[in-house]
Amino acid sequence: MEPVPRRIRGFVAGRPVFDTVRARYVWLWPGYPQYCVPRDDIVEGALVDEGGTWS
């Protein structure tokens, strides 16, 4: 994990989902970093847990 040196904002259908300066890069696969956004920076009710799992 490494800190992302910029502000990251995400939108779905023009509505904000998250806005953070505390994101981190996470490498689940070599060469392809993903953003990890703190839960506190996600808009309340913007995301729904569908009960899926990662394998």
C-alpha positions in Angstrom: 0.0 0.0 0.0 1.1 3.5 -0.7 -0.7 6.9 -0.3 -2.2 8.5 -3.4 -0.6 11.9 -3.9 -3.8 13.6 -5.2 -7.5 14.2 -4.5 -9.8 11.4 -5.8 -13.5 11.8 -6.5 -15.9 9.3 -7.8 -19.3 9.8 -9.4 -22.1 7.5 -10.6 -24.7 9.0 -12.9 -23.5 12.5 -12.1 -23.9 12.0 -8.3 -20.9 12.0 -5.9 -20.0 8.7 -4.3 -16.7 9.6 -2.7 -14.3 12.5 -2.3 -11.0 11.9 -0.5 -7.4 13.0 -0.1 -6.7 9.9 2.0 -6.9 7.1 -0.7 -4.2 4.5 -1.0 -2.9 2.4 -3.9 -3.3 -1.3 -3.3 -1.8 -4.0 -5.6 -4.0 -7.0 -5.8 -2.2 -8.1 -9.0 1.3 -7.0 -9.9 1.3 -3.9 -12.2 -2.3 -3.0 -11.6 -2.9 -0.8 -8.6 -6.4 -0.2 -7.3 -7.7 2.7 -5.2 -8.6 2.0 -1.6 -10.9 4.7 -0.3 -11.6 5.1 3.4 -15.2 4.2 4.4 -15.6 7.6 6.1 -15.1 9.3 2.7 -17.9 7.5 1.0 -21.3 9.3 0.8 -23.8 7.7 3.2 -26.2 5.4 1.2 -24.2 5.7 -2.0 -23.1 2.1 -2.1 -25.1 -1.0 -1.2 -23.6 -4.3 0.1 -24.9 -7.0 -2.2 -23.4 -9.8 -0.1 -20.8 -10.8 -2.7 -17.4 -12.3 -1.9 -13.9 -12.2 -3.4 -12.2 -15.4 -4.3 
